[in-house]
Amino acid sequence: MFFSGISDEAGKPIETQIKAHKELGWKHLEIRNVDGENLTLMDDAKFDEIYEKVNNAEMKVSCFAGCVANWSRPITGDFQVDIDELKKAIPRMKKFGTKFIRVMSWPNDNDNPMTETEWEKKVIERLKELSKIAEDGEIIMVHENCNGWAGESPDNSLKMLSEINSPSLKLVFDTGNTVFHGQDAMYFYSKVKEHIVYIHIKDAIMLPDGKTQTTYCGEGHAYVSEILQDMKNAGYEGGVSIEPHLAAAVHLGKEAKSEEAYKTYITYGRKLIDIVNNLK
């Protein structure tokens, strides 16, 4: 397995993101936002500038952490936004030589919720269309177990994969998201592990009042070491990408503005390195 990370949690400029991964000795970045703009949505000039800086640093991009079907886009929203983003992302992924783009499966609309059956049907319809675009573009959408229908349970994830049945739809398993959603990380993982092609590392604890608190990897309830050990035993050679959510968390409006965020990111990365080095 190789290391990567959602690098905007180290800092907003691409130079800071590259610096952090160089300091960790890593050759890959998972790029989400640069200077507050998502890699899949920014204009061509900004993208070309980032590409040049990453390429000159001799770094690779393990995954595009895009916005397709993510937590900010309820199922009742305009699907064309997701179609347009995926189509815009594909040539950019080709330029970087990146195979994966992170997707989700649209949270239900809190103000105008669909029934469970309607929600499922709409998600499957949309992902089938996106999967065809991904197949034509020869890239792979990796679905994250986050806010969205297929992230509600491992059974939903498996049903999504079965119904769509596309080589361009696989799973990225996020260890910590299970804790945030009141799920058992090991149970979820064990049900879907044969479909996992990429891993996000977060960790958290469930507090007595039912709230969650993010922790460094290996210090929470997400079974990080156990899951990585099982993946290693199975011969996993893919990416292991940190998303600390300690000093910075995009969905909470916490941006990596300070030296503290950078130091936290480096510490988190080193803790993951220690975990992996101690696997049997």
C-alpha positions as CSV (number, residue, x, y, z in Angstrom):
1,M,0.0,0.0,0.0
2,F,1.1,3.6,-0.6
3,F,0.4,6.8,1.4
4,S,-1.6,9.8,0.3
5,G,-3.8,12.4,1.9
6,I,-6.5,15.0,1.2
7,S,-3.9,17.6,1.1
8,D,-5.9,20.8,1.6
9,E,-6.1,19.9,5.3
10,A,-2.4,20.8,5.5
11,G,-3.0,24.2,3.9
12,K,-4.9,26.1,1.2
13,P,-2.0,26.8,-1.3
14,I,-0.8,23.9,-3.5
15,E,2.8,24.8,-2.5
16,T,1.9,24.0,1.2
17,Q,0.1,20.8,0.2
18,I,3.2,19.6,-1.7
19,K,5.5,20.7,1.1
20,A,3.6,18.6,3.6
21,H,3.7,15.5,1.5
22,K,7.3,16.0,0.7
23,E,8.1,16.3,4.4
24,L,6.2,13.0,5.1
25,G,8.2,11.4,2.3
26,W,5.1,10.7,0.2
27,K,4.9,10.7,-3.5
28,H,1.1,11.1,-3.9
29,L,-1.5,13.8,-3.1
30,E,-5.3,13.5,-3.1
31,I,-6.4,16.9,-4.2
32,R,-9.7,18.4,-3.2
33,N,-9.4,22.2,-2.9
34,V,-6.6,24.6,-3.7
35,D,-7.1,28.2,-2.5
36,G,-10.7,27.3,-1.7
37,E,-11.5,26.0,-5.2
38,N,-12.1,22.3,-6.0
39,L,-9.8,20.8,-8.6
40,T,-12.7,19.6,-10.7
41,L,-14.5,23.0,-10.7
42,M,-11.8,25.7,-11.1
43,D,-11.1,27.3,-14.4
44,D,-8.6,25.9,-16.9
45,A,-5.9,28.5,-16.1
46,K,-5.9,27.7,-12.4
47,F,-6.0,24.0,-13.1
48,D,-3.0,24.2,-15.5
49,E,-1.1,26.2,-12.9
50,I,-1.7,23.5,-10.3
51,Y,-0.8,20.7,-12.7
52,E,2.5,22.4,-13.5
53,K,3.5,22.8,-9.8
54,V,2.5,19.2,-8.9
55,N,4.3,17.9,-12.0
56,N,7.4,20.0,-11.3
57,A,7.5,18.6,-7.8
58,E,7.5,15.1,-9.2
59,M,4.3,14.3,-7.3
60,K,1.4,12.1,-8.4
61,V,-2.3,12.5,-7.7
62,S,-3.9,9.4,-6.3
63,C,-7.5,10.6,-6.5
64,F,-9.6,13.6,-7.4
65,A,-11.7,14.4,-4.3
66,G,-14.5,15.9,-6.3
67,C,-18.0,17.1,-5.4
68,V,-20.0,14.7,-7.5
69,A,-23.2,13.6,-5.5
70,N,-21.5,14.8,-2.3
71,W,-22.9,15.9,1.1
72,S,-23.6,19.4,-0.2
73,R,-25.9,18.2,-3.1
74,P,-29.3,16.7,-1.9
75,I,-31.0,14.2,-4.2
76,T,-33.6,16.8,-5.1
77,G,-30.9,19.0,-6.7
78,D,-30.0,19.6,-10.3
79,F,-28.4,16.4,-11.6
80,Q,-26.8,18.2,-14.6
81,V,-24.4,19.8,-12.1
82,D,-22.9,16.3,-11.4
83,I,-22.9,15.3,-15.0
84,D,-21.0,18.5,-16.0
85,E,-18.5,18.1,-13.2
86,L,-17.7,14.5,-14.1
87,K,-17.3,15.4,-17.8
88,K,-15.0,18.3,-16.8
89,A,-13.0,16.1,-14.5
90,I,-12.2,13.3,-16.9
91,P,-9.7,15.1,-19.1
92,R,-8.1,16.6,-16.1
93,M,-7.7,13.2,-14.5
94,K,-6.2,11.9,-17.8
95,K,-3.6,14.8,-17.7
96,F,-2.6,13.8,-14.2
97,G,-2.7,10.1,-15.0
98,T,-5.2,9.7,-12.1
99,K,-7.7,6.7,-12.3
100,F,-10.0,7.5,-9.3
101,I,-12.5,10.3,-8.6
102,R,-14.3,10.3,-5.2
103,V,-18.1,10.4,-5.4
104,M,-21.0,10.0,-3.0
105,S,-24.7,9.2,-3.4
106,W,-26.7,12.3,-2.6
107,P,-28.1,12.9,0.9
108,N,-31.9,13.0,1.2
109,D,-33.4,16.5,1.2
110,N,-34.1,17.5,4.8
111,D,-36.7,20.1,3.8
112,N,-38.4,18.0,1.2
113,P,-37.4,14.4,1.8
114,M,-38.1,11.5,-0.6
115,T,-39.3,8.2,0.7
116,E,-36.6,5.6,1.1
117,T,-37.8,3.8,-2.0
118,E,-37.9,7.0,-4.1
119,W,-34.4,8.0,-2.8
120,E,-32.9,4.6,-3.7
121,K,-34.5,4.6,-7.1
122,K,-33.2,8.1,-8.0
123,V,-29.7,7.4,-6.7
124,I,-29.5,4.2,-8.8
125,E,-30.8,6.0,-11.9
126,R,-28.3,8.8,-11.6
127,L,-25.3,6.6,-10.8
128,K,-26.0,4.4,-13.7
129,E,-25.8,7.4,-16.0
130,L,-22.6,8.7,-14.3
131,S,-21.1,5.2,-14.5
132,K,-21.6,5.1,-18.3
133,I,-19.8,8.4,-18.6
134,A,-17.0,7.1,-16.4
135,E,-16.8,3.9,-18.5
136,D,-16.5,5.9,-21.7
137,G,-13.8,8.1,-20.1
138,E,-12.0,5.0,-18.8
139,I,-11.9,6.2,-15.2
140,I,-13.3,4.8,-12.0
141,M,-15.7,6.5,-9.6
142,V,-14.9,5.5,-6.0
143,H,-18.0,5.8,-3.8
144,E,-17.3,7.0,-0.3
145,N,-19.4,5.8,2.7
146,C,-20.5,9.3,3.6
147,N,-23.7,11.3,3.5
148,G,-25.8,9.7,0.8
149,W,-28.1,6.7,0.2
150,A,-25.4,4.1,-0.3
151,G,-23.5,5.3,2.7
152,E,-26.4,4.5,5.0
153,S,-25.4,0.9,5.4
154,P,-23.1,-1.7,3.9
155,D,-26.2,-3.4,2.5
156,N,-27.0,-0.2,0.6
157,S,-23.5,0.0,-0.7
158,L,-23.6,-3.6,-1.9
159,K,-27.0,-3.1,-3.5
160,M,-25.7,0.0,-5.3
161,L,-22.8,-2.0,-6.8
162,S,-25.0,-4.9,-7.7
163,E,-27.7,-2.8,-9.4
164,I,-25.3,-0.7,-11.4
165,N,-22.8,-3.5,-12.1
166,S,-20.2,-1.2,-13.7
167,P,-16.4,-1.7,-13.7
168,S,-16.2,2.1,-13.3
169,L,-17.9,2.1,-9.9
170,K,-16.0,0.8,-6.9
171,L,-15.6,1.8,-3.2
172,V,-13.4,4.0,-1.2
173,F,-13.8,3.0,2.4
174,D,-13.6,5.8,5.0
175,T,-12.8,4.3,8.4
176,G,-14.0,7.3,10.5
177,N,-17.2,8.1,8.7
178,T,-18.7,4.9,10.2
179,V,-18.2,6.4,13.7
180,F,-19.8,9.7,12.7
181,H,-22.8,7.8,11.4
182,G,-23.2,5.6,14.4
183,Q,-22.0,2.5,12.5
184,D,-19.6,-0.2,13.5
185,A,-16.5,0.3,11.3
186,M,-15.3,-3.3,11.3
187,Y,-18.8,-4.6,10.5
188,F,-19.2,-2.2,7.6
189,Y,-15.7,-2.9,6.3
190,S,-16.0,-6.7,6.5
191,K,-19.2,-6.6,4.4
192,V,-17.8,-4.5,1.6
193,K,-14.1,-5.2,1.7
194,E,-13.9,-7.1,-1.6
195,H,-15.0,-4.0,-3.5
196,I,-12.6,-1.5,-1.8
197,V,-9.9,-0.1,-4.1
198,Y,-8.9,2.9,-2.0
199,I,-9.0,3.9,1.7
200,H,-9.6,7.1,3.6
201,I,-8.2,7.2,7.1
202,K,-10.2,9.1,9.7
203,D,-10.8,8.2,13.3
204,A,-13.2,9.3,16.0
205,I,-14.7,8.3,19.3
206,M,-18.4,8.2,20.2
207,L,-19.0,10.2,23.4
208,P,-21.5,9.3,26.1
209,D,-23.9,12.0,24.9
210,G,-24.0,10.5,21.4
211,K,-21.8,13.1,19.9
212,T,-18.5,12.3,18.2
213,Q,-15.0,13.6,18.6
214,T,-12.4,13.3,15.9
215,T,-9.1,11.8,17.0
216,Y,-5.7,11.0,15.6
217,C,-5.7,7.7,13.6
218,G,-5.5,4.7,15.8
219,E,-6.8,6.5,18.9
220,G,-10.6,6.2,18.2
221,H,-13.3,3.6,17.5
222,A,-12.7,3.2,13.8
223,Y,-10.5,0.0,14.0
224,V,-7.8,1.7,11.8
225,S,-5.0,-0.8,12.6
226,E,-7.2,-3.8,12.4
227,I,-8.7,-2.8,9.0
228,L,-5.3,-2.0,7.6
229,Q,-3.9,-5.3,8.9
230,D,-6.7,-7.2,7.2
231,M,-6.2,-5.2,4.0
232,K,-2.5,-6.0,4.1
233,N,-3.2,-9.7,4.7
234,A,-5.4,-9.7,1.6
235,G,-2.6,-8.2,-0.5
236,Y,-3.9,-4.7,-0.8
237,E,-1.5,-2.5,-2.8
238,G,-3.7,0.6,-3.2
239,G,-3.7,4.1,-1.6
240,V,-4.2,4.9,2.0
241,S,-5.2,8.5,2.2
242,I,-5.4,10.6,5.4
243,E,-8.3,13.0,6.0
244,P,-7.6,14.1,9.6
245,H,-10.6,16.5,10.2
246,L,-8.8,17.8,13.3
247,A,-7.6,21.4,12.5
248,A,-9.5,21.5,9.2
249,A,-12.8,20.1,7.9
250,V,-14.3,21.5,4.7
251,H,-17.8,20.4,5.4
252,L,-17.7,22.1,8.8
253,G,-16.3,25.3,7.4
254,K,-13.0,24.7,9.2
255,E,-10.2,25.8,6.8
256,A,-6.5,25.1,7.1
257,K,-5.3,28.6,7.7
258,S,-2.7,28.2,10.3
259,E,0.7,26.6,11.1
260,E,-1.3,24.5,13.6
261,A,-3.2,22.8,10.7
262,Y,0.1,22.0,8.9
263,K,1.7,20.6,12.0
264,T,-1.5,18.6,12.8
265,Y,-1.5,17.1,9.3
266,I,2.2,16.1,9.6
267,T,1.6,14.5,13.0
268,Y,-1.4,12.6,11.6
269,G,0.6,11.4,8.6
270,R,3.5,10.2,10.9
271,K,1.1,8.4,13.1
272,L,-0.3,6.5,10.1
273,I,3.2,5.6,8.9
274,D,3.9,4.2,12.4
275,I,0.6,2.1,12.2
276,V,1.5,0.7,8.8
277,N,5.1,0.0,9.8
278,N,3.9,-2.0,12.8
279,L,1.5,-4.2,10.8
280,K,2.6,-7.9,10.7
